[in-house]
C-alpha cells in the first residue's frame, strides 16, 4: 500500500467511505466486461489479460513505465489492512476485530500503475478550481474527465468542503482512494477482501 502526497492534497487514507448516496462505489471488476471488449475471454487469466490490454492501450505512458516491473504479489503485501494498522500487543483481539479492513495483495506492477494513476489524479486535483473540490458532482466530473469510466468511479460528499472518492482502474489492479478536503490526499491499495474499493463499515 502506498500513499502519495501531492502538495496541497495531503494523505487522507483509503479508509474513507466513497460512493454516491445509495451507491457503495465501484469494486474490482467494475467496467471489466467493457474492458474485455470483443475478446470474449473464457478464463480468468484471459479476462485479466484482455482488461490489461485495454488499460495499456488507453494509458500507454503508464503501461510503458511499469512494463518491466514484476507482476507477482510480494509476500509483505498479503492481507495487510489498508490503513497500515496491525495487531496491537495490548489487545490480542485487535487483528480479529479489524479483519474487515484487510485488502487483497498488490503486485509491484499493480503498485507501480496505481502510483502513476494517483500522480495523474493528484496533479489534476491540485490544479482544479476550489469549487470543483468542494462539490461531489463536480469532483466526479473532473475525475471522469481524465479518462476514467463512470462505472469505475465513486464519490460522495464528506462535509461542506470535502469530497471522498475512489477509483478501480480496470486492468491496472489496485484501488485509488482519496479526499479533497484540507486534510485530504490519495492512497493506492488493494481491494478490500469483503469486496470493492470502499472500506467496509464496522467490524466483526
C-alpha positions as CSV (number, residue, x, y, z in Angstrom):
1,X,0.0,0.0,0.0
2,X,1.4,3.3,-0.9
3,X,0.2,6.8,0.0
4,X,1.0,9.6,-2.5
5,X,1.5,13.1,-1.1
6,X,0.7,15.8,-3.5
7,X,1.3,19.4,-2.2
8,X,-1.9,20.8,-1.0
9,X,-3.5,17.4,-1.3
10,X,-2.3,15.6,1.8
11,X,-2.6,12.0,2.7
12,X,-6.1,11.1,3.9
13,X,-6.1,7.3,3.8
14,X,-8.1,4.8,1.9
15,X,-10.4,4.2,4.9
16,X,-12.8,7.0,3.7
17,X,-16.1,5.6,2.5
18,X,-16.7,6.6,-1.0
19,X,-19.6,6.4,-3.5
20,X,-22.7,8.5,-4.0
21,X,-25.6,8.0,-1.6
22,X,-27.0,4.6,-2.2
23,X,-24.0,3.7,-4.3
24,X,-21.2,1.9,-2.5
25,X,-18.8,2.8,-5.3
26,X,-17.1,0.6,-7.8
27,X,-15.4,-2.7,-6.8
28,X,-12.9,-5.0,-8.5
29,X,-14.1,-5.9,-12.0
30,X,-16.3,-2.7,-12.3
31,X,-16.3,-2.0,-16.0
32,X,-14.2,-5.0,-16.8
33,X,-16.7,-6.5,-19.2
34,X,-16.4,-3.4,-21.3
35,X,-12.6,-3.6,-20.9
36,X,-12.6,-7.1,-22.2
37,X,-14.1,-5.9,-25.5
38,X,-14.6,-8.4,-28.3
39,X,-12.0,-10.8,-26.9
40,X,-14.8,-12.8,-25.1
41,X,-12.3,-14.3,-22.6
42,X,-13.3,-17.7,-21.3
43,X,-10.9,-18.0,-18.3
44,X,-9.9,-15.7,-15.5
45,X,-6.4,-15.4,-17.0
46,X,-7.8,-14.4,-20.4
47,X,-10.2,-12.0,-18.8
48,X,-7.4,-10.2,-16.9
49,X,-5.2,-10.2,-20.0
50,X,-7.9,-8.5,-22.0
51,X,-8.5,-5.9,-19.4
52,X,-4.8,-5.3,-19.1
53,X,-4.5,-4.8,-22.9
54,X,-7.4,-2.3,-22.8
55,X,-5.7,-0.4,-20.0
56,X,-2.4,-0.3,-21.7
57,X,-4.0,0.9,-24.9
58,X,-5.8,3.7,-23.0
59,X,-2.8,4.7,-20.8
60,X,0.4,3.9,-22.9
61,X,2.7,6.1,-20.8
62,X,1.7,4.3,-17.6
63,X,2.0,0.9,-19.4
64,X,5.5,1.7,-20.6
65,X,6.6,3.0,-17.2
66,X,5.6,-0.2,-15.4
67,X,6.2,-2.7,-18.2
68,X,9.4,-4.2,-16.6
69,X,8.1,-4.2,-13.0
70,X,7.4,-7.7,-11.6
71,X,3.8,-8.8,-11.8
72,X,3.7,-11.2,-8.9
73,X,2.4,-10.1,-5.4
74,X,5.0,-9.5,-2.7
75,X,4.7,-11.6,0.5
76,X,4.7,-8.4,2.6
77,X,1.6,-7.1,0.9
78,X,-0.5,-10.2,1.7
79,X,-3.7,-9.3,3.6
80,X,-2.4,-6.1,5.1
81,X,-5.0,-3.7,6.5
82,X,-5.3,-0.7,4.1
83,X,-4.8,1.8,6.8
84,X,-1.4,0.3,7.8
85,X,-2.7,-0.9,11.2
86,X,-2.0,-4.3,12.6
87,X,-2.3,-6.5,15.7
88,X,-1.8,-4.5,18.9
89,X,0.2,-6.3,21.6
90,X,-2.0,-4.9,24.3
91,X,-5.1,-6.2,22.6
92,X,-4.9,-9.7,21.0
93,X,-8.4,-9.3,19.6
94,X,-7.4,-6.2,17.5
95,X,-6.5,-8.1,14.4
96,X,-9.6,-10.2,14.5
97,X,-11.8,-7.2,15.1
98,X,-10.2,-5.3,12.2
99,X,-10.2,-8.2,9.7
100,X,-12.7,-6.3,7.7
101,X,-10.0,-3.8,6.8
102,X,-7.9,-6.4,5.1
103,X,-7.1,-5.9,1.4
104,X,-6.1,-8.1,-1.5
105,X,-2.4,-8.4,-2.4
106,X,-0.8,-5.9,-4.8
107,X,2.0,-6.9,-7.1
108,X,4.9,-4.5,-7.7
109,X,3.5,-3.9,-11.2
110,X,0.0,-3.0,-9.8
111,X,1.6,-0.7,-7.2
112,X,3.5,1.0,-10.0
113,X,0.4,1.5,-12.1
114,X,-1.5,2.7,-9.1
115,X,1.1,5.2,-8.2
116,X,1.2,6.5,-11.7
117,X,-2.6,6.9,-11.8
118,X,-2.6,8.6,-8.3
119,X,0.0,11.1,-9.5
120,X,-2.1,11.9,-12.6
121,X,-5.2,12.4,-10.5
122,X,-3.4,14.3,-7.8
123,X,-2.0,16.8,-10.3
124,X,-5.5,17.4,-11.7
125,X,-6.9,18.0,-8.2
126,X,-4.1,20.3,-7.3
127,X,-4.8,22.4,-10.4
128,X,-8.6,22.3,-10.1
129,X,-10.8,25.2,-9.1
130,X,-11.6,25.2,-5.4
131,X,-15.3,24.9,-6.2
132,X,-14.6,21.6,-8.0
133,X,-13.1,20.1,-4.9
134,X,-16.0,21.0,-2.6
135,X,-18.8,19.6,-4.7
136,X,-19.4,15.8,-5.2
137,X,-20.7,16.1,-8.8
138,X,-18.0,18.5,-9.9
139,X,-15.3,16.3,-8.4
140,X,-16.8,13.3,-10.1
141,X,-16.9,15.1,-13.5
142,X,-13.3,16.2,-13.0
143,X,-12.0,12.7,-12.4
144,X,-14.1,11.2,-15.2
145,X,-12.7,13.9,-17.5
146,X,-9.2,12.4,-17.1
147,X,-10.5,9.3,-18.9
148,X,-11.8,7.1,-16.1
149,X,-15.0,5.2,-16.9
150,X,-18.1,6.4,-15.0
151,X,-18.8,2.9,-13.6
152,X,-15.4,2.7,-12.0
153,X,-15.5,6.0,-10.1
154,X,-17.4,6.6,-6.8
155,X,-17.7,9.9,-4.9
156,X,-19.7,11.3,-2.0
157,X,-19.9,14.5,0.0
158,X,-17.7,14.1,3.1
159,X,-18.5,17.5,4.6
160,X,-19.3,21.0,3.4
161,X,-15.8,21.5,1.8
162,X,-14.7,17.9,1.1
163,X,-15.5,15.1,-1.3
164,X,-14.4,11.4,-0.7
165,X,-13.8,9.5,-3.9
166,X,-12.4,6.1,-5.1
167,X,-11.5,4.5,-8.4
168,X,-11.0,1.0,-9.6
169,X,-8.8,1.2,-12.7
170,X,-9.7,-1.8,-14.8
171,X,-6.6,-3.6,-16.0
172,X,-4.3,-1.9,-13.5
173,X,-5.2,-3.9,-10.4
174,X,-5.3,-1.6,-7.4
175,X,-7.9,0.8,-6.0
176,X,-7.1,4.5,-5.7
177,X,-9.0,6.4,-2.9
178,X,-8.8,9.9,-1.6
179,X,-10.4,13.1,-0.3
180,X,-10.3,16.7,-1.5
181,X,-10.6,18.3,2.0
182,X,-8.0,20.3,3.8
183,X,-6.5,17.1,5.2
184,X,-7.3,15.2,2.0
185,X,-5.0,13.1,-0.1
186,X,-4.6,10.0,-2.2
187,X,-3.8,6.3,-1.4
188,X,-3.2,3.3,-3.5
189,X,-4.4,0.0,-2.1
190,X,-5.7,-3.5,-2.9
191,X,-9.4,-4.2,-3.0
192,X,-11.0,-5.0,0.4
193,X,-11.4,-8.7,1.0
194,X,-15.1,-8.1,1.7
195,X,-15.4,-6.6,-1.8
196,X,-14.8,-3.3,-3.6
197,X,-12.6,-0.3,-3.2
198,X,-14.6,1.3,-0.4
199,X,-13.7,0.4,3.2
200,X,-16.5,-1.7,4.8
201,X,-18.2,0.0,7.6
202,X,-17.8,-1.7,11.1
203,X,-16.0,-4.7,12.3
204,X,-16.8,-8.2,13.4
